[in-house]
Amino acid sequence: MPQYNPPLRDMKFVLHELLHAVDELKLLPAHAEVDEDTINAVLEEGGKFAAEVLAPINLSGDQEGCTLDKSTHEVKAPKGFKEAYAQYVEGGWPALSCDPEYGGQGLPVLVNQFMYEMMNSANQAWTMYPGLSHGAYEALHAHGTPEQKALYLPKLTSGVWTGTMCLTEPHCGTDLGLLRSKAEPQGDGTYKITGQKIFISAGEHDLAENIVHLVLARLPDAPAGSKGISLFIVPKFKVNADGSLGERNPVYCGGLEHKMGIHGNATAQIVLDGAVGTLVGQPNKGLQAMFVMMNAARLGVGNQSLGLTEVAYQNAVAYAKDRIQMRALSGPKAPDKPADPIIVHPDVRKMLLTARAYAEGGRALSAYVALQLDKALSSDDADEAKACEDEVALLTPIIKAFITDNGWIATSHCMQVFGGHGYIHEWGMEQFVRDARINMIYEGTNTVQSLDLLGRKILANNGATLKKFGKKIAEFVEEEGVNEAMQEFINPLADIGDKVTKLTTEIGMKAFQNPDEVGAAAVDYLRVVGHLCFAYMWARMAKLALEKKDSGDPFYTAKLATARFYFAKLLPETASLIRTARAGLNPLMEMDEALF
């Protein structure tokens, strides 16, 4: 069975040395009292919960899966999941970064980010139950009426109730403008909602006493397309005015998807048969409200793959140190043994370092974005809040797509390290690969994220937000440009920054002539910009490691070696990506459809 050790040392490095998070957070009125010791204590206890409660039921949960009773439409989660959730609620973990007005602890989003990374490493399928709930909380916190907030948020904050988002339908996929679910007003402020939703993560289960579904549907007079979508709260059990549970609402699970991974999470087909709901936000403005939850989910999915990358790396390293096979080409490295441990072989090292570099780079970037999100939510400076909000919007598709792409690469490499044992279930590696592959698809495929980044977040405002982020990188390059020890990191960082600027301009000019050029270049382009972000994070981490390399702490020695690996072996991928992005539309579209 795979093992998991929370990477607390690296988390503290990112928090306190790279980001100086406490100093930044103390400037925000909501977090003026936050301190380093509290954050560290929360992470240490959270790590224990992840490693000791969630990790032991990950493999068994994957094997058992969820069970649907078709006569009652009730779903039972795998053995141990309900008990783990009860411990989670009892420990107060759902309330970590929630508003104190509704029973939350009010800690920064950044702290919640690290908590969820550890839980995702330990058990992604289980973590999706509270993860979806937190997204529902955020959507209602942003767009609910005072009455809705008072009724639902305390229960979601405590974890007594869970939440979902019911978006797509069998014929829709990502194009929510095609959805057909209907909402009929009843004259008393409620609506009867009819329709079918699919791919609803955590859509039905036995972990909590009620499930709060956030459902997209159309009002009778709604305009066609995405401009005619409204958002509704549809609880599994109706909620009385005093917060007690009423009768069963006709919203139920019609089936469970049998999917390649995350077997421990119930991916439900949800049927609404005149279910009673209440409107969230304005009529026909449901997507705007739901995007709060969708964007949170996109950051969360990046975090899922970050967690998988970390746990896969840990287990692959342990195996590579223990497994003996063949001799090093340069001669025996363990002459007292019949063969050398496979970690002596260069390509095994390459696979392990790839996973490590993507885990540590992803952790740094995700934490950076979470800190900007805290500023966007809590700064009393409107200009700062808006700038941080824009930067989070820019980097969200990169977190979702680049980190999940890297998670697929890393988990595949780590499975490869195990050789034949890699695809045997009991070792756990093939589960990490299956789970990681799903993360590239849901919450908007990575191609959709790439189109969002290039089309909406960059070209739509002539690259203004990207330029602001690029200015931070340029300032760092200028500061460190005279530091001879940093040249091996600064020069390639400056180079990729210049190339992104030129590539963006070139694609923008092509897209002005033919918008399809965006679709041809977007996926390669996102990966190039993802590497720009990682190169920036790795250069900053390398600077810190260089300053501490003579401290005697092996942490900094390893950090510096990993940074050098990233710049030497992973960043150069951008050369081929830029070339293929520049190849443009013609090679993709010149062949007639009939010839496929």
Disulfide bonds with the S-S distance in Angstrom:
none
